[in-house]
Amino acid sequence: MSADTSRPTVTSTGSDFDDALLDQVTAAVRAAGDRLRERFTPQARGTSGEEIVTEIHANDEAVLDILKAPLLAARPGAGWAEDELDGGALPPGEWWIVDPAEGNINHVHGMPDWAVTATLVRDDKPVLTVVHLPLTGDDYTAVAGRGAHLNGAPLRVSAKTDLGAALTGTGQARPGEDEHTFRRIGSSVTQMLINGLVVRVSVPATLQLIQVAAGRMDAFWQFSDVRSGLVAGALLAAEAGGTVTDINGNPWSLASPDFLAAAPGIHAAAVSVLSPIA
């Protein structure tokens, strides 16, 4: 999909959202989830790479229009970041970053790990997000400064302080990453297996990050700047009390080349393990 390069209106800073906006976003994401659930089968669809890509695009096309119009109407002046596999900083102002089928590859293969996400970003910082899991009906929501919630109940990250007891995770951000990135992923998994307890390697990122926000996992990292896979989980994890940085422990933004979200008690240890991996 081509990127919408229109420049959005710059709005005031601060958390000025009301419950009505969160309700509008939740309704749009749920409606998109209903459509995506109708398309889901427990059997894999497509056998060749070309067939799989066709199914992925068909999912996106079936859902995107359900999201776009209501979200743009809910926040007049906000831009639309069209390419869900793109990364890097956006121009100043507000932007919607949406993944109509986060974990699309899982959906196409008949697996349940997929969601619909919509995140409002202001001046490169996520400020409102909804992650809807259509197969369970769960809504993970967060607004900057107002905490993270699962179906209205507050979320809190893990209280662990020992990396050796930690359940952590990572995964690739997009198909066709370069060989250097694949080698970094492999090295990081090895080092975290040595220093941690258990490592999950799976996609999509958001489905692991909601577990970090809920305290079920202790950390997630990724060697990537793909916006749509990180912004929702970054806000959820931060608002649930997590520490969100790059791999070196610096503050994370859309311009960061990599990503780490962790429970505060193990964050420094995770940085020590991951930052030397070049």
Short mmCIF file of the C-alpha atoms (twelve columns), coordinates in Angstrom:
data_MODEL
# 
_entry.id   MODEL 
# 
loop_
_atom_site.group_PDB 
_atom_site.id 
_atom_site.type_symbol 
_atom_site.label_atom_id 
_atom_site.label_alt_id 
_atom_site.label_comp_id 
_atom_site.label_asym_id 
_atom_site.label_seq_id 
_atom_site.Cartn_x 
_atom_site.Cartn_y 
_atom_site.Cartn_z 
_atom_site.pdbx_PDB_model_num 
ATOM 1   C CA . MET A 1   0.000   0.000   0.000  1 
ATOM 2   C CA . SER A 2   1.248   3.482   -0.801 1 
ATOM 3   C CA . ALA A 3   1.843   5.988   1.967  1 
ATOM 4   C CA . ASP A 4   -0.431  8.970   2.507  1 
ATOM 5   C CA . THR A 5   2.008   11.864  2.695  1 
ATOM 6   C CA . SER A 6   -0.531  14.551  3.511  1 
ATOM 7   C CA . ARG A 7   0.542   16.659  6.463  1 
ATOM 8   C CA . PRO A 8   -1.873  16.608  9.408  1 
ATOM 9   C CA . THR A 9   -2.928  19.558  11.474 1 
ATOM 10  C CA . VAL A 10  -0.669  20.102  14.477 1 
ATOM 11  C CA . THR A 11  -2.691  19.942  17.693 1 
ATOM 12  C CA . SER A 12  -1.997  20.950  21.253 1 
ATOM 13  C CA . THR A 13  0.081   18.690  23.475 1 
ATOM 14  C CA . GLY A 14  -1.183  16.943  26.567 1 
ATOM 15  C CA . SER A 15  -3.820  14.294  27.175 1 
ATOM 16  C CA . ASP A 16  -7.015  16.010  26.040 1 
ATOM 17  C CA . PHE A 17  -8.967  12.918  25.065 1 
ATOM 18  C CA . ASP A 18  -12.358 12.081  26.472 1 
ATOM 19  C CA . ASP A 19  -14.099 8.759   26.876 1 
ATOM 20  C CA . ALA A 20  -16.172 9.455   23.776 1 
ATOM 21  C CA . LEU A 21  -13.100 9.303   21.540 1 
ATOM 22  C CA . LEU A 22  -11.955 6.027   23.089 1 
ATOM 23  C CA . ASP A 23  -15.465 4.647   22.594 1 
ATOM 24  C CA . GLN A 24  -15.430 5.706   18.917 1 
ATOM 25  C CA . VAL A 25  -12.092 4.045   18.293 1 
ATOM 26  C CA . THR A 26  -13.174 0.898   20.114 1 
ATOM 27  C CA . ALA A 27  -16.364 0.693   18.062 1 
ATOM 28  C CA . ALA A 28  -14.441 1.049   14.793 1 
ATOM 29  C CA . VAL A 29  -11.885 -1.590  15.751 1 
ATOM 30  C CA . ARG A 30  -14.591 -3.998  16.888 1 
ATOM 31  C CA . ALA A 31  -16.500 -3.556  13.613 1 
ATOM 32  C CA . ALA A 32  -13.325 -4.323  11.679 1 
ATOM 33  C CA . GLY A 33  -12.738 -7.325  13.926 1 
ATOM 34  C CA . ASP A 34  -16.195 -8.670  13.147 1 
ATOM 35  C CA . ARG A 35  -15.376 -8.627  9.437  1 
ATOM 36  C CA . LEU A 36  -11.992 -10.257 9.970  1 
ATOM 37  C CA . ARG A 37  -13.547 -12.953 12.153 1 
ATOM 38  C CA . GLU A 38  -16.029 -13.758 9.370  1 
ATOM 39  C CA . ARG A 39  -13.062 -14.375 7.059  1 
ATOM 40  C CA . PHE A 40  -11.264 -16.656 9.507  1 
ATOM 41  C CA . THR A 41  -11.091 -20.424 9.060  1 
ATOM 42  C CA . PRO A 42  -9.165  -22.952 11.166 1 
ATOM 43  C CA . GLN A 43  -7.567  -24.264 7.982  1 
ATOM 44  C CA . ALA A 44  -4.575  -22.635 6.288  1 
ATOM 45  C CA . ARG A 45  -5.363  -20.746 3.092  1 
ATOM 46  C CA . GLY A 46  -2.857  -20.765 0.237  1 
ATOM 47  C CA . THR A 47  0.075   -23.051 -0.476 1 
ATOM 48  C CA . SER A 48  2.415   -20.893 -2.547 1 
ATOM 49  C CA . GLY A 49  4.000   -17.633 -1.489 1 
ATOM 50  C CA . GLU A 50  1.921   -15.815 -4.090 1 
ATOM 51  C CA . GLU A 51  -1.321  -17.320 -2.809 1 
ATOM 52  C CA . ILE A 52  -0.464  -16.431 0.793  1 
ATOM 53  C CA . VAL A 53  0.301   -12.812 -0.140 1 
ATOM 54  C CA . THR A 54  -3.013  -12.625 -2.034 1 
ATOM 55  C CA . GLU A 55  -4.900  -13.830 1.058  1 
ATOM 56  C CA . ILE A 56  -3.079  -11.315 3.270  1 
ATOM 57  C CA . HIS A 57  -3.947  -8.434  0.959  1 
ATOM 58  C CA . ALA A 58  -7.559  -9.605  0.760  1 
ATOM 59  C CA . ASN A 59  -7.842  -9.469  4.551  1 
ATOM 60  C CA . ASP A 60  -6.441  -5.933  4.640  1 
ATOM 61  C CA . GLU A 61  -8.728  -4.733  1.866  1 
ATOM 62  C CA . ALA A 62  -11.807 -6.250  3.499  1 
ATOM 63  C CA . VAL A 63  -11.163 -4.439  6.772  1 
ATOM 64  C CA . LEU A 64  -9.336  -1.196  6.059  1 
ATOM 65  C CA . ASP A 65  -12.324 0.810   4.824  1 
ATOM 66  C CA . ILE A 66  -14.276 -0.120  7.952  1 
ATOM 67  C CA . LEU A 67  -11.567 1.547   10.036 1 
ATOM 68  C CA . LYS A 68  -10.441 4.520   8.008  1 
ATOM 69  C CA . ALA A 69  -13.567 6.655   7.659  1 
ATOM 70  C CA . PRO A 70  -14.704 6.514   11.327 1 
ATOM 71  C CA . LEU A 71  -11.209 7.077   12.699 1 
ATOM 72  C CA . LEU A 72  -10.552 10.099  10.490 1 
ATOM 73  C CA . ALA A 73  -13.974 11.471  11.394 1 
ATOM 74  C CA . ALA A 74  -13.274 10.923  15.097 1 
ATOM 75  C CA . ARG A 75  -10.105 13.036  14.974 1 
ATOM 76  C CA . PRO A 76  -10.434 15.664  12.226 1 
ATOM 77  C CA . GLY A 77  -7.058  16.875  11.008 1 
ATOM 78  C CA . ALA A 78  -5.195  13.682  11.870 1 
ATOM 79  C CA . GLY A 79  -3.145  12.085  9.121  1 
ATOM 80  C CA . TRP A 80  -3.226  8.452   8.038  1 
ATOM 81  C CA . ALA A 81  -0.018  6.390   7.950  1 
ATOM 82  C CA . GLU A 82  -1.024  4.079   5.142  1 
ATOM 83  C CA . ASP A 83  1.834   1.568   4.887  1 
ATOM 84  C CA . GLU A 84  1.615   -0.808  7.838  1 
ATOM 85  C CA . LEU A 85  5.125   -2.182  7.223  1 
ATOM 86  C CA . ASP A 86  6.773   1.243   7.162  1 
ATOM 87  C CA . GLY A 87  8.929   2.616   9.954  1 
ATOM 88  C CA . GLY A 88  10.611  5.759   11.172 1 
ATOM 89  C CA . ALA A 89  9.452   9.145   12.364 1 
ATOM 90  C CA . LEU A 90  6.343   10.898  11.028 1 
ATOM 91  C CA . PRO A 91  5.853   14.629  10.355 1 
ATOM 92  C CA . PRO A 92  4.621   16.723  13.313 1 
ATOM 93  C CA . GLY A 93  1.001   16.463  14.370 1 
ATOM 94  C CA . GLU A 94  -1.435  13.617  14.865 1 
ATOM 95  C CA . TRP A 95  -1.458  10.413  12.824 1 
ATOM 96  C CA . TRP A 96  -3.477  7.233   12.887 1 
ATOM 97  C CA . ILE A 97  -1.316  4.118   12.749 1 
ATOM 98  C CA . VAL A 98  -3.563  1.151   12.074 1 
ATOM 99  C CA . ASP A 99  -3.044  -2.537  11.448 1 
ATOM 100 C CA . PRO A 100 -6.296  -3.979  10.099 1 
ATOM 101 C CA . ALA A 101 -4.980  -7.511  10.614 1 
ATOM 102 C CA . GLU A 102 -2.076  -7.552  13.067 1 
ATOM 103 C CA . GLY A 103 -0.760  -11.091 12.780 1 
ATOM 104 C CA . ASN A 104 -2.250  -11.472 9.304  1 
ATOM 105 C CA . ILE A 105 0.092   -14.383 8.565  1 
ATOM 106 C CA . ASN A 106 -1.418  -16.256 11.521 1 
ATOM 107 C CA . HIS A 107 -4.964  -15.524 10.344 1 
ATOM 108 C CA . VAL A 108 -4.176  -16.890 6.891  1 
ATOM 109 C CA . HIS A 109 -2.664  -20.026 8.412  1 
ATOM 110 C CA . GLY A 110 -5.692  -20.745 10.597 1 
ATOM 111 C CA . MET A 111 -4.041  -19.785 13.901 1 
ATOM 112 C CA . PRO A 112 -5.725  -17.596 16.545 1 
ATOM 113 C CA . ASP A 113 -2.931  -15.087 17.270 1 
ATOM 114 C CA . TRP A 114 -4.207  -12.010 15.413 1 
ATOM 115 C CA . ALA A 115 -5.883  -8.725  16.237 1 
ATOM 116 C CA . VAL A 116 -7.051  -5.367  14.928 1 
ATOM 117 C CA . THR A 117 -5.217  -2.303  16.210 1 
ATOM 118 C CA . ALA A 118 -5.656  1.461   15.965 1 
ATOM 119 C CA . THR A 119 -3.272  3.922   17.593 1 
ATOM 120 C CA . LEU A 120 -3.281  7.699   17.585 1 
ATOM 121 C CA . VAL A 121 0.237   9.129   17.523 1 
ATOM 122 C CA . ARG A 122 0.967   12.752  18.362 1 
ATOM 123 C CA . ASP A 123 4.348   14.221  17.447 1 
ATOM 124 C CA . ASP A 124 5.821   10.698  17.205 1 
ATOM 125 C CA . LYS A 125 4.436   9.521   20.551 1 
ATOM 126 C CA . PRO A 126 1.516   7.065   20.851 1 
ATOM 127 C CA . VAL A 127 -1.220  8.694   22.934 1 
ATOM 128 C CA . LEU A 128 -4.287  6.454   22.505 1 
ATOM 129 C CA . THR A 129 -4.646  2.862   21.400 1 
ATOM 130 C CA . VAL A 130 -7.148  0.029   21.116 1 
ATOM 131 C CA . VAL A 131 -6.154  -3.581  20.429 1 
ATOM 132 C CA . HIS A 132 -9.144  -5.840  19.761 1 
ATOM 133 C CA . LEU A 133 -8.928  -9.646  19.748 1 
ATOM 134 C CA . PRO A 134 -11.951 -10.737 17.690 1 
ATOM 135 C CA . LEU A 135 -11.853 -14.423 18.667 1 
ATOM 136 C CA . THR A 136 -12.094 -13.656 22.398 1 
ATOM 137 C CA . GLY A 137 -13.803 -10.264 22.305 1 
ATOM 138 C CA . ASP A 138 -11.071 -8.729  24.475 1 
ATOM 139 C CA . ASP A 139 -10.166 -5.040  24.213 1 
ATOM 140 C CA . TYR A 140 -6.782  -3.781  25.392 1 
ATOM 141 C CA . THR A 141 -6.903  0.019   25.658 1 
ATOM 142 C CA . ALA A 142 -4.591  2.779   26.805 1 
ATOM 143 C CA . VAL A 143 -4.596  6.562   26.877 1 
ATOM 144 C CA . ALA A 144 -1.448  8.495   27.736 1 
ATOM 145 C CA . GLY A 145 -1.487  9.417   31.401 1 
ATOM 146 C CA . ARG A 146 -4.598  7.360   32.153 1 
ATOM 147 C CA . GLY A 147 -3.255  3.823   32.411 1 
ATOM 148 C CA . ALA A 148 -3.759  0.627   30.427 1 
ATOM 149 C CA . HIS A 149 -6.805  -1.615  30.668 1 
ATOM 150 C CA . LEU A 150 -8.176  -4.978  29.601 1 
ATOM 151 C CA . ASN A 151 -11.951 -4.776  29.184 1 
ATOM 152 C CA . GLY A 152 -11.920 -1.845  31.599 1 
ATOM 153 C CA . ALA A 153 -9.807  -3.525  34.315 1 
ATOM 154 C CA . PRO A 154 -6.377  -1.969  35.031 1 
ATOM 155 C CA . LEU A 155 -3.255  -3.712  33.731 1 
ATOM 156 C CA . ARG A 156 0.077   -3.887  35.548 1 
ATOM 157 C CA . VAL A 157 3.413   -5.214  34.352 1 
ATOM 158 C CA . SER A 158 5.335   -7.958  36.116 1 
ATOM 159 C CA . ALA A 159 6.961   -7.342  39.490 1 
ATOM 160 C CA . LYS A 160 9.912   -9.645  38.754 1 
ATOM 161 C CA . THR A 161 13.426  -8.444  39.538 1 
ATOM 162 C CA . ASP A 162 15.416  -11.511 38.390 1 
ATOM 163 C CA . LEU A 163 16.050  -11.885 34.668 1 
ATOM 164 C CA . GLY A 164 16.816  -15.537 35.350 1 
ATOM 165 C CA . ALA A 165 13.144  -16.024 36.205 1 
ATOM 166 C CA . ALA A 166 11.827  -14.039 33.239 1 
ATOM 167 C CA . LEU A 167 9.642   -15.119 30.339 1 
ATOM 168 C CA . THR A 168 10.687  -12.940 27.422 1 
ATOM 169 C CA . GLY A 169 10.002  -12.764 23.710 1 
ATOM 170 C CA . THR A 170 10.983  -11.452 20.320 1 
ATOM 171 C CA . GLY A 171 10.246  -12.052 16.625 1 
ATOM 172 C CA . GLN A 172 10.763  -10.728 13.131 1 
ATOM 173 C CA . ALA A 173 8.879   -7.603  12.134 1 
ATOM 174 C CA . ARG A 174 8.346   -8.238  8.437  1 
ATOM 175 C CA . PRO A 175 9.079   -10.853 5.789  1 
ATOM 176 C CA . GLY A 176 12.360  -10.524 3.952  1 
ATOM 177 C CA . GLU A 177 14.440  -8.826  6.632  1 
ATOM 178 C CA . ASP A 178 18.135  -8.599  5.774  1 
ATOM 179 C CA . GLU A 179 20.532  -11.341 6.857  1 
ATOM 180 C CA . HIS A 180 22.194  -9.075  9.434  1 
ATOM 181 C CA . THR A 181 18.870  -8.597  11.223 1 
ATOM 182 C CA . PHE A 182 18.202  -12.332 11.196 1 
ATOM 183 C CA . ARG A 183 21.618  -12.984 12.730 1 
ATOM 184 C CA . ARG A 184 20.978  -10.369 15.433 1 
ATOM 185 C CA . ILE A 185 17.652  -12.024 16.235 1 
ATOM 186 C CA . GLY A 186 19.340  -15.414 16.504 1 
ATOM 187 C CA . SER A 187 22.147  -14.091 18.694 1 
ATOM 188 C CA . SER A 188 19.716  -12.264 20.967 1 
ATOM 189 C CA . VAL A 189 17.605  -15.379 21.456 1 
ATOM 190 C CA . THR A 190 20.708  -17.379 22.372 1 
ATOM 191 C CA . GLN A 191 21.870  -14.771 24.889 1 
ATOM 192 C CA . MET A 192 18.432  -14.436 26.453 1 
ATOM 193 C CA . LEU A 193 18.093  -18.218 26.681 1 
ATOM 194 C CA . ILE A 194 21.376  -18.244 28.593 1 
ATOM 195 C CA . ASN A 195 20.417  -15.374 30.903 1 
ATOM 196 C CA . GLY A 196 16.653  -15.720 31.173 1 
ATOM 197 C CA . LEU A 197 14.197  -18.518 31.853 1 
ATOM 198 C CA . VAL A 198 12.156  -19.013 28.669 1 
ATOM 199 C CA . VAL A 199 12.125  -17.173 25.325 1 
ATOM 200 C CA . ARG A 200 9.177   -17.008 22.945 1 
ATOM 201 C CA . VAL A 201 9.905   -16.294 19.273 1 
ATOM 202 C CA . SER A 202 6.685   -15.519 17.458 1 
ATOM 203 C CA . VAL A 203 4.650   -12.949 15.565 1 
ATOM 204 C CA . PRO A 204 3.030   -10.501 15.784 1 
ATOM 205 C CA . ALA A 205 4.752   -8.108  18.183 1 
ATOM 206 C CA . THR A 206 1.498   -6.666  19.542 1 
ATOM 207 C CA . LEU A 207 0.296   -10.050 20.768 1 
ATOM 208 C CA . GLN A 208 3.457   -10.393 22.855 1 
ATOM 209 C CA . LEU A 209 3.377   -6.788  24.058 1 
ATOM 210 C CA . ILE A 210 -0.132  -7.104  25.458 1 
ATOM 211 C CA . GLN A 211 1.220   -9.969  27.537 1 
ATOM 212 C CA . VAL A 212 4.004   -7.716  28.838 1 
ATOM 213 C CA . ALA A 213 1.428   -5.046  29.722 1 
ATOM 214 C CA . ALA A 214 -0.670  -7.666  31.528 1 
ATOM 215 C CA . GLY A 215 2.310   -8.971  33.521 1 
ATOM 216 C CA . ARG A 216 2.161   -12.415 31.908 1 
ATOM 217 C CA . MET A 217 5.454   -11.869 30.064 1 
ATOM 218 C CA . ASP A 218 8.362   -9.880  31.427 1 
ATOM 219 C CA . ALA A 219 10.014  -8.351  28.354 1 
ATOM 220 C CA . PHE A 220 9.790   -8.083  24.582 1 
ATOM 221 C CA . TRP A 221 12.423  -6.784  22.173 1 
ATOM 222 C CA . GLN A 222 12.631  -6.380  18.432 1 
ATOM 223 C CA . PHE A 223 15.309  -5.276  15.982 1 
ATOM 224 C CA . SER A 224 12.924  -3.171  13.942 1 
ATOM 225 C CA . ASP A 225 11.249  0.203   13.538 1 
ATOM 226 C CA . VAL A 226 8.001   -1.057  11.961 1 
ATOM 227 C CA . ARG A 227 5.504   1.379   13.459 1 
ATOM 228 C CA . SER A 228 2.274   -0.594  13.284 1 
ATOM 229 C CA . GLY A 229 3.679   -3.519  15.252 1 
ATOM 230 C CA . LEU A 230 5.123   -1.433  18.086 1 
ATOM 231 C CA . VAL A 231 3.091   1.700   18.829 1 
ATOM 232 C CA . ALA A 232 0.047   0.004   20.380 1 
ATOM 233 C CA . GLY A 233 2.094   -2.281  22.596 1 
ATOM 234 C CA . ALA A 234 4.524   0.490   23.511 1 
ATOM 235 C CA . LEU A 235 1.722   2.619   24.938 1 
ATOM 236 C CA . LEU A 236 0.034   -0.311  26.673 1 
ATOM 237 C CA . ALA A 237 3.291   -1.455  28.286 1 
ATOM 238 C CA . ALA A 238 4.291   2.057   29.375 1 
ATOM 239 C CA . GLU A 239 0.867   2.862   30.810 1 
ATOM 240 C CA . ALA A 240 0.902   -0.451  32.679 1 
ATOM 241 C CA . GLY A 241 4.109   0.628   34.413 1 
ATOM 242 C CA . GLY A 242 6.673   -0.889  32.061 1 
ATOM 243 C CA . THR A 243 9.920   0.633   30.835 1 
ATOM 244 C CA . VAL A 244 9.990   1.262   27.081 1 
ATOM 245 C CA . THR A 245 13.337  2.089   25.444 1 
ATOM 246 C CA . ASP A 246 15.558  1.082   22.587 1 
ATOM 247 C CA . ILE A 247 17.929  -1.869  22.984 1 
ATOM 248 C CA . ASN A 248 20.574  0.408   24.512 1 
ATOM 249 C CA . GLY A 249 18.227  1.773   27.158 1 
ATOM 250 C CA . ASN A 250 17.635  5.150   25.499 1 
ATOM 251 C CA . PRO A 251 14.099  6.610   25.341 1 
ATOM 252 C CA . TRP A 252 12.154  4.980   22.518 1 
ATOM 253 C CA . SER A 253 10.473  6.926   19.711 1 
ATOM 254 C CA . LEU A 254 9.316   6.158   16.196 1 
ATOM 255 C CA . ALA A 255 12.797  7.165   15.018 1 
ATOM 256 C CA . SER A 256 14.464  4.455   17.128 1 
ATOM 257 C CA . PRO A 257 16.009  1.567   15.145 1 
ATOM 258 C CA . ASP A 258 15.041  -1.083  17.709 1 
ATOM 259 C CA . PHE A 259 12.754  -1.623  20.686 1 
ATOM 260 C CA . LEU A 260 12.598  -3.014  24.215 1 
ATOM 261 C CA . ALA A 261 9.659   -3.084  26.633 1 
ATOM 262 C CA . ALA A 262 10.254  -4.688  30.013 1 
ATOM 263 C CA . ALA A 263 9.147   -4.848  33.598 1 
ATOM 264 C CA . PRO A 264 11.190  -2.196  35.470 1 
ATOM 265 C CA . GLY A 265 12.817  -4.793  37.713 1 
ATOM 266 C CA . ILE A 266 14.512  -6.612  34.840 1 
ATOM 267 C CA . HIS A 267 14.935  -3.812  32.300 1 
ATOM 268 C CA . ALA A 268 18.568  -2.979  33.135 1 
ATOM 269 C CA . ALA A 269 19.545  -6.643  32.986 1 
ATOM 270 C CA . ALA A 270 17.802  -7.040  29.619 1 
ATOM 271 C CA . VAL A 271 19.709  -4.034  28.254 1 
ATOM 272 C CA . SER A 272 22.967  -5.571  29.463 1 
ATOM 273 C CA . VAL A 273 22.205  -8.775  27.590 1 
ATOM 274 C CA . LEU A 274 20.874  -7.236  24.380 1 
ATOM 275 C CA . SER A 275 22.884  -4.031  23.838 1 
ATOM 276 C CA . PRO A 276 26.187  -5.743  22.916 1 
ATOM 277 C CA . ILE A 277 24.530  -7.561  19.994 1 
ATOM 278 C CA . ALA A 278 25.581  -5.642  16.888 1 
# 
